[in-house]
Amino acid sequence: MKVSLFITCLSDLVYPVVGESMVQLLARYGVKLDFPGDWCYSG
């Protein structure tokens, strides 16, 4: 199974452990992840 995982900049900034835990959990079950683009604006 392949899924797209969209983690917003705000959640990545405030709760980075949540995204990391989701990636680890899905990988444990063999789910292939796609991270669509870099949505964070730094300019």
C-alpha distance matrix in Angstrom:
0.0 3.8 6.7 10.4 12.6 16.2 18.8 22.4 25.2 27.1 24.6 24.0 27.8 28.7 25.9 24.1 23.2 21.0 18.6 18.8 18.2 15.0 13.7 15.0 13.7 10.0 10.5 12.3 9.5 7.4 5.2 6.1 8.7 10.9 14.4 16.3 19.8 22.5 23.8 26.6 30.0 32.4 35.4
3.8 0.0 3.8 7.0 9.7 13.2 16.0 19.4 22.2 24.3 22.1 21.4 25.2 26.4 23.9 21.9 21.6 19.5 16.6 17.1 17.2 13.9 12.2 14.3 13.7 9.9 10.4 13.2 11.2 8.9 5.7 4.5 5.7 7.2 10.8 12.5 16.1 18.9 20.2 23.1 26.5 28.9 31.8
6.7 3.8 0.0 3.8 6.3 9.7 12.7 16.0 19.0 21.0 18.8 18.5 22.3 23.3 21.0 19.4 19.4 16.9 14.1 15.3 15.5 11.9 10.9 13.7 13.0 9.5 11.0 13.9 12.3 10.9 7.1 6.4 5.2 6.0 8.7 10.3 14.0 16.6 17.4 20.2 23.7 26.2 29.2
10.4 7.0 3.8 0.0 3.8 6.4 9.8 12.8 15.7 18.0 16.3 15.9 19.6 21.0 19.1 17.5 18.2 15.9 12.7 14.5 15.4 12.0 11.0 14.4 14.4 11.3 12.8 16.1 15.1 13.8 10.1 8.6 5.8 4.5 5.8 6.8 10.5 13.0 13.6 16.6 20.0 22.6 25.5
12.6 9.7 6.3 3.8 0.0 3.8 6.3 9.7 12.7 14.7 12.7 12.3 16.0 17.3 15.3 13.8 14.6 12.3 9.1 11.3 12.4 9.1 8.6 12.4 12.6 10.3 12.1 15.3 15.0 14.4 10.9 9.9 6.5 6.1 5.4 7.3 10.4 11.8 12.1 14.5 18.1 20.6 23.7
16.2 13.2 9.7 6.4 3.8 0.0 3.8 6.4 9.6 11.6 10.3 10.3 13.8 15.2 14.0 12.9 14.6 12.3 9.3 12.2 13.8 11.1 11.1 14.9 15.3 13.6 15.5 18.6 18.5 18.1 14.7 13.6 10.0 8.6 6.4 6.8 9.0 9.7 9.1 11.4 14.9 17.6 20.7
18.8 16.0 12.7 9.8 6.3 3.8 0.0 3.8 6.6 8.4 6.7 6.6 10.1 11.4 10.3 9.4 11.5 9.5 6.8 10.1 12.0 10.1 10.6 14.2 15.0 14.2 16.0 18.8 19.4 19.4 16.4 15.5 12.0 11.2 8.4 9.4 10.5 9.8 8.9 10.0 13.6 15.9 19.2
22.4 19.4 16.0 12.8 9.7 6.4 3.8 0.0 3.8 5.4 5.4 6.1 8.6 10.1 10.3 10.2 13.1 11.4 9.5 12.8 14.9 13.5 14.2 17.6 18.5 17.9 19.7 22.5 23.1 23.2 20.1 19.2 15.5 14.2 11.0 11.0 11.1 9.5 7.4 7.6 10.9 13.3 16.5
25.2 22.2 19.0 15.7 12.7 9.6 6.6 3.8 0.0 3.8 5.6 4.9 6.0 8.5 9.8 9.4 13.0 12.4 10.7 13.4 16.0 15.4 15.8 18.9 20.4 20.2 21.5 24.3 25.4 25.4 22.6 21.4 17.7 16.3 12.8 12.8 11.9 9.2 7.2 5.6 8.6 10.2 13.6
27.1 24.3 21.0 18.0 14.7 11.6 8.4 5.4 3.8 0.0 3.8 5.4 5.0 6.0 8.1 9.2 12.5 11.8 11.3 14.2 16.3 16.0 17.2 20.0 21.1 21.3 23.1 25.5 26.6 27.1 24.3 23.7 20.1 19.2 15.8 16.0 15.5 12.9 10.6 8.8 11.0 12.4 15.5
24.6 22.1 18.8 16.3 12.7 10.3 6.7 5.4 5.6 3.8 0.0 3.8 5.3 5.1 5.2 6.6 9.4 8.1 8.0 11.1 12.8 12.5 14.1 16.7 17.6 18.1 20.0 22.2 23.3 24.1 21.5 21.3 17.9 17.6 14.7 15.7 15.9 13.9 12.2 11.1 14.0 15.4 18.8
24.0 21.4 18.5 15.9 12.3 10.3 6.6 6.1 4.9 5.4 3.8 0.0 3.8 5.8 5.6 4.5 8.1 8.1 6.9 9.1 11.7 11.9 12.6 15.1 16.8 17.3 18.6 20.9 22.5 23.0 20.6 19.9 16.6 16.2 13.1 14.5 14.3 12.0 11.2 9.9 13.0 13.8 17.5
27.8 25.2 22.3 19.6 16.0 13.8 10.1 8.6 6.0 5.0 5.3 3.8 0.0 3.8 5.9 5.9 9.6 10.5 10.2 11.9 14.5 15.3 16.1 18.2 20.0 20.8 22.0 24.2 25.9 26.5 24.3 23.6 20.2 19.8 16.5 17.6 16.8 13.9 12.9 10.5 12.7 12.8 16.3
28.7 26.4 23.3 21.0 17.3 15.2 11.4 10.1 8.5 6.0 5.1 5.8 3.8 0.0 3.8 6.2 8.9 9.4 10.5 12.5 14.1 15.1 16.8 18.5 19.8 21.1 22.7 24.4 26.1 27.2 25.1 24.9 21.8 21.8 18.8 20.0 19.7 17.1 15.8 13.7 15.8 16.1 19.4
25.9 23.9 21.0 19.1 15.3 14.0 10.3 10.3 9.8 8.1 5.2 5.6 5.9 3.8 0.0 3.8 5.5 5.7 7.5 9.3 10.4 11.7 13.6 15.1 16.1 17.7 19.4 20.8 22.6 23.9 22.0 22.2 19.4 19.9 17.4 19.3 19.6 17.5 16.6 15.2 18.0 18.5 22.0
24.1 21.9 19.4 17.5 13.8 12.9 9.4 10.2 9.4 9.2 6.6 4.5 5.9 6.2 3.8 0.0 3.8 5.4 5.6 6.5 8.7 10.2 11.2 12.7 14.5 15.9 17.0 18.7 20.8 21.7 20.0 19.8 17.0 17.6 15.1 17.3 17.5 15.5 15.4 14.1 17.1 17.5 21.2
23.2 21.6 19.4 18.2 14.6 14.6 11.5 13.1 13.0 12.5 9.4 8.1 9.6 8.9 5.5 3.8 0.0 3.8 5.5 5.0 5.9 8.5 9.9 10.4 12.0 14.1 15.2 16.3 18.6 20.0 18.7 19.2 16.9 18.3 16.5 19.2 20.0 18.4 18.5 17.6 20.8 21.2 25.0
21.0 19.5 16.9 15.9 12.3 12.3 9.5 11.4 12.4 11.8 8.1 8.1 10.5 9.4 5.7 5.4 3.8 0.0 3.8 5.5 5.1 6.2 8.8 10.0 10.5 12.2 14.2 15.4 16.9 18.5 16.9 17.7 15.3 16.8 15.2 17.7 19.0 18.0 17.7 17.4 20.8 21.8 25.5
18.6 16.6 14.1 12.7 9.1 9.3 6.8 9.5 10.7 11.3 8.0 6.9 10.2 10.5 7.5 5.6 5.5 3.8 0.0 3.8 5.4 5.1 6.3 8.7 9.9 10.7 12.3 14.3 15.8 16.6 14.6 14.7 12.0 13.2 11.5 14.2 15.5 14.7 14.8 14.9 18.6 19.8 23.5
18.8 17.1 15.3 14.5 11.3 12.2 10.1 12.8 13.4 14.2 11.1 9.1 11.9 12.5 9.3 6.5 5.0 5.5 3.8 0.0 3.8 5.5 5.2 6.3 8.7 10.1 10.7 12.4 14.7 15.5 14.2 14.3 12.2 13.9 12.7 15.9 17.1 16.3 17.2 17.1 20.6 21.4 25.1
18.2 17.2 15.5 15.4 12.4 13.8 12.0 14.9 16.0 16.3 12.8 11.7 14.5 14.1 10.4 8.7 5.9 5.1 5.4 3.8 0.0 3.8 5.4 5.1 6.0 8.5 9.8 10.5 12.7 14.4 13.5 14.6 13.1 15.5 14.9 18.2 19.9 19.4 20.0 20.2 23.8 24.8 28.5
15.0 13.9 11.9 12.0 9.1 11.1 10.1 13.5 15.4 16.0 12.5 11.9 15.3 15.1 11.7 10.2 8.5 6.2 5.1 5.5 3.8 0.0 3.8 5.5 5.2 6.1 8.4 9.9 11.0 12.4 10.8 12.0 10.3 12.7 12.5 15.6 17.9 18.0 18.5 19.3 23.0 24.5 28.2
13.7 12.2 10.9 11.0 8.6 11.1 10.6 14.2 15.8 17.2 14.1 12.6 16.1 16.8 13.6 11.2 9.9 8.8 6.3 5.2 5.4 3.8 0.0 3.8 5.5 5.3 6.0 8.5 10.1 10.5 9.0 9.4 7.8 10.4 10.5 14.1 16.2 16.6 17.8 18.8 22.5 23.9 27.5
15.0 14.3 13.7 14.4 12.4 14.9 14.2 17.6 18.9 20.0 16.7 15.1 18.2 18.5 15.1 12.7 10.4 10.0 8.7 6.3 5.1 5.5 3.8 0.0 3.8 5.6 5.2 6.1 8.9 10.0 9.8 10.9 10.5 13.6 14.0 17.7 19.8 20.0 21.4 22.1 25.8 26.8 30.5
13.7 13.7 13.0 14.4 12.6 15.3 15.0 18.5 20.4 21.1 17.6 16.8 20.0 19.8 16.1 14.5 12.0 10.5 9.9 8.7 6.0 5.2 5.5 3.8 0.0 3.8 5.5 5.1 6.7 9.0 8.9 11.2 11.2 14.6 15.5 18.9 21.4 22.0 22.9 23.9 27.7 29.1 32.7
10.0 9.9 9.5 11.3 10.3 13.6 14.2 17.9 20.2 21.3 18.1 17.3 20.8 21.1 17.7 15.9 14.1 12.2 10.7 10.1 8.5 6.1 5.3 5.6 3.8 0.0 3.8 5.4 5.3 6.5 5.3 7.7 8.1 11.6 13.2 16.4 19.3 20.5 21.5 23.1 26.9 28.6 32.1
10.5 10.4 11.0 12.8 12.1 15.5 16.0 19.7 21.5 23.1 20.0 18.6 22.0 22.7 19.4 17.0 15.2 14.2 12.3 10.7 9.8 8.4 6.0 5.2 5.5 3.8 0.0 3.8 5.3 5.0 5.3 6.7 8.0 11.6 13.5 17.0 19.6 20.8 22.5 23.9 27.7 29.0 32.6
12.3 13.2 13.9 16.1 15.3 18.6 18.8 22.5 24.3 25.5 22.2 20.9 24.2 24.4 20.8 18.7 16.3 15.4 14.3 12.4 10.5 9.9 8.5 6.1 5.1 5.4 3.8 0.0 3.8 5.5 7.5 10.0 11.6 15.3 17.2 20.7 23.3 24.4 25.9 27.2 30.9 32.2 35.8
9.5 11.2 12.3 15.1 15.0 18.5 19.4 23.1 25.4 26.6 23.3 22.5 25.9 26.1 22.6 20.8 18.6 16.9 15.8 14.7 12.7 11.0 10.1 8.9 6.7 5.3 5.3 3.8 0.0 3.8 5.7 9.1 11.3 15.1 17.4 20.6 23.7 25.2 26.5 28.2 31.9 33.6 37.1
7.4 8.9 10.9 13.8 14.4 18.1 19.4 23.2 25.4 27.1 24.1 23.0 26.5 27.2 23.9 21.7 20.0 18.5 16.6 15.5 14.4 12.4 10.5 10.0 9.0 6.5 5.0 5.5 3.8 0.0 3.8 6.3 9.4 13.0 15.9 19.0 22.0 23.8 25.5 27.5 31.2 32.8 36.2
5.2 5.7 7.1 10.1 10.9 14.7 16.4 20.1 22.6 24.3 21.5 20.6 24.3 25.1 22.0 20.0 18.7 16.9 14.6 14.2 13.5 10.8 9.0 9.8 8.9 5.3 5.3 7.5 5.7 3.8 0.0 3.8 6.3 9.8 12.7 15.6 18.8 20.9 22.3 24.5 28.2 30.1 33.4
6.1 4.5 6.4 8.6 9.9 13.6 15.5 19.2 21.4 23.7 21.3 19.9 23.6 24.9 22.2 19.8 19.2 17.7 14.7 14.3 14.6 12.0 9.4 10.9 11.2 7.7 6.7 10.0 9.1 6.3 3.8 0.0 3.8 6.9 10.2 13.0 16.0 18.3 20.2 22.5 26.0 27.9 31.1
8.7 5.7 5.2 5.8 6.5 10.0 12.0 15.5 17.7 20.1 17.9 16.6 20.2 21.8 19.4 17.0 16.9 15.3 12.0 12.2 13.1 10.3 7.8 10.5 11.2 8.1 8.0 11.6 11.3 9.4 6.3 3.8 0.0 3.8 6.5 9.6 12.6 14.7 16.4 18.8 22.3 24.3 27.4
10.9 7.2 6.0 4.5 6.1 8.6 11.2 14.2 16.3 19.2 17.6 16.2 19.8 21.8 19.9 17.6 18.3 16.8 13.2 13.9 15.5 12.7 10.4 13.6 14.6 11.6 11.6 15.3 15.1 13.0 9.8 6.9 3.8 0.0 3.8 6.1 9.3 11.8 13.7 16.4 19.7 21.9 24.8
14.4 10.8 8.7 5.8 5.4 6.4 8.4 11.0 12.8 15.8 14.7 13.1 16.5 18.8 17.4 15.1 16.5 15.2 11.5 12.7 14.9 12.5 10.5 14.0 15.5 13.2 13.5 17.2 17.4 15.9 12.7 10.2 6.5 3.8 0.0 3.8 6.3 8.2 10.1 12.6 16.0 18.2 21.1
16.3 12.5 10.3 6.8 7.3 6.8 9.4 11.0 12.8 16.0 15.7 14.5 17.6 20.0 19.3 17.3 19.2 17.7 14.2 15.9 18.2 15.6 14.1 17.7 18.9 16.4 17.0 20.7 20.6 19.0 15.6 13.0 9.6 6.1 3.8 0.0 3.8 6.9 8.2 11.5 14.5 17.1 19.6
19.8 16.1 14.0 10.5 10.4 9.0 10.5 11.1 11.9 15.5 15.9 14.3 16.8 19.7 19.6 17.5 20.0 19.0 15.5 17.1 19.9 17.9 16.2 19.8 21.4 19.3 19.6 23.3 23.7 22.0 18.8 16.0 12.6 9.3 6.3 3.8 0.0 3.8 6.0 9.1 11.5 14.0 16.3
22.5 18.9 16.6 13.0 11.8 9.7 9.8 9.5 9.2 12.9 13.9 12.0 13.9 17.1 17.5 15.5 18.4 18.0 14.7 16.3 19.4 18.0 16.6 20.0 22.0 20.5 20.8 24.4 25.2 23.8 20.9 18.3 14.7 11.8 8.2 6.9 3.8 0.0 3.8 5.7 8.3 10.4 13.0
23.8 20.2 17.4 13.6 12.1 9.1 8.9 7.4 7.2 10.6 12.2 11.2 12.9 15.8 16.6 15.4 18.5 17.7 14.8 17.2 20.0 18.5 17.8 21.4 22.9 21.5 22.5 25.9 26.5 25.5 22.3 20.2 16.4 13.7 10.1 8.2 6.0 3.8 0.0 3.8 6.4 9.5 12.0
26.6 23.1 20.2 16.6 14.5 11.4 10.0 7.6 5.6 8.8 11.1 9.9 10.5 13.7 15.2 14.1 17.6 17.4 14.9 17.1 20.2 19.3 18.8 22.1 23.9 23.1 23.9 27.2 28.2 27.5 24.5 22.5 18.8 16.4 12.6 11.5 9.1 5.7 3.8 0.0 3.8 6.3 9.3
30.0 26.5 23.7 20.0 18.1 14.9 13.6 10.9 8.6 11.0 14.0 13.0 12.7 15.8 18.0 17.1 20.8 20.8 18.6 20.6 23.8 23.0 22.5 25.8 27.7 26.9 27.7 30.9 31.9 31.2 28.2 26.0 22.3 19.7 16.0 14.5 11.5 8.3 6.4 3.8 0.0 3.8 5.8
32.4 28.9 26.2 22.6 20.6 17.6 15.9 13.3 10.2 12.4 15.4 13.8 12.8 16.1 18.5 17.5 21.2 21.8 19.8 21.4 24.8 24.5 23.9 26.8 29.1 28.6 29.0 32.2 33.6 32.8 30.1 27.9 24.3 21.9 18.2 17.1 14.0 10.4 9.5 6.3 3.8 0.0 3.8
35.4 31.8 29.2 25.5 23.7 20.7 19.2 16.5 13.6 15.5 18.8 17.5 16.3 19.4 22.0 21.2 25.0 25.5 23.5 25.1 28.5 28.2 27.5 30.5 32.7 32.1 32.6 35.8 37.1 36.2 33.4 31.1 27.4 24.8 21.1 19.6 16.3 13.0 12.0 9.3 5.8 3.8 0.0
